[in-house]
């Protein structure tokens, strides 16, 4: 049960954390200096996080008819619950990217700790349920 709770925390952090950080503040969607195409990609990323969160929750709590199916559901949950965070961590490697724009205190990458924390919760949750 602890594993499912950790996967749920991962999924909820992905869904609501992304909405809060990328939609409900002045650094992203409400930043007048952002071009429309940048806002398009921001919206795309937010929707991807919400969809991955939904899939993570679905496969975390879906009833399995066999132990093999349960393991398969856990693999899917671990994948959908961690791939968004991994993509966020790797995004800093692209040329010209920053975790925080200069006008808001950058350069920096403070969200890396959040990404690692939620990804670890999801992967640890899947491992706890699998063993």
N, C-alpha and C positions, 0 to 999 in steps of 0.2 A: 504493500500500500504506500509506503514511503516513496518508492520509485515513481508511482503514478502521481503522487503529490508534487514531486520535483519536476516531472515532465509538465504538469499543469502550470506550475510557477513559471517555467520556461516559456510556455505558450502564451500565458497571460502577459508576461513581460514583453514578449515580442509584439503582441497585438496592441496593448494599451501604451506601452513605452514608446513604440514607434509613432503612434498617433499623437501622443503628447509632444515628443521631441521634434517631430518633423511637420506637424500640422498646426499645433496650437500655440505657437510662439513666434516671435519676430525674426528668428534666425532663418526660417525656411519659407513656408508658404506665404507668410505675411511680411516678408522682407521685400520692400518696394524696389530694391536694387537687383533682385533676382529676375532673370529673363523668363519669359513664358515657357521656353523649352526646358529650362532647368526645373521649373515648377512641375512640368509634365513628368519628368523623370523622378522627381520627388514623390509625386502622387503614385506613379507606377511602383516605386519601392514600398510605399506605405501599403498599397493594396496587396502586393506580394507578401508582405509580412502578415497581414490579416489573413490571407488565404492559407499560408503555411501554418499559422497559429491554429486555424480551424481544423486543418488536417491533423496536426499534432494532437489536438484534443480528441478528435474523432478516433484516431487509432490508439490513443492511450486508453480510452475508456470503452472501446468496442468489445463486445463479448466475443470470445473465440470458442469455436466448437472443439478444437483440438489444441494440444500443447504446441504443435508445429505452427498452427495459425497464430497462436499467441506470440510466439517468437518472431514470426514474420511481422506482426503488427508492431512489435517493439522496435524492430529494425526500421520500419517506416517512421515511427514516432521519433526515433533518435535522429534519423536523417532530416525529416521535415522540421524538427525542433532545433537543429544545429546549423543547417546550411545557410540560413540568413545571417547568423552571427559570424560564421566563417567568412562569408562574402564581405561583411562589414570590416572584419580584421584585415582581409587581403586588399581591400579598396585603397588603403593608405599607400600601397606600393605603386600605384599608377602615378605617372609624372604629373606634377602640378596639383595633387590633391592635398587637402588638409582636413583634419578632424574638426577644426573650428576656424571660421573665417577671421581674418585679422581685426575686423571691426568689433568682434565679440570676444577678443582676448587671445586669438590664435597667434602663431601656430601652436598646435597641440593636438592631442588625441585622447582626451579624457574618457571618451566612450569605450575605449578598448577594455577597460576594467569591467564595465557593465557587460560588454559583449562576451568576454571570457566567463564572467560569473553566470550568466544565463545559459550559455552553451554548456558549461560544466554541470550545471543543475540538470539540464536535459539529458546529457550523456550519462551522468551518474545515475539518474533516475531509471533510464533504460537498462543500465547494467544491473542495478539492484533488482529490478523486476525480472530480468532474464536469468539470473543465477539461481 
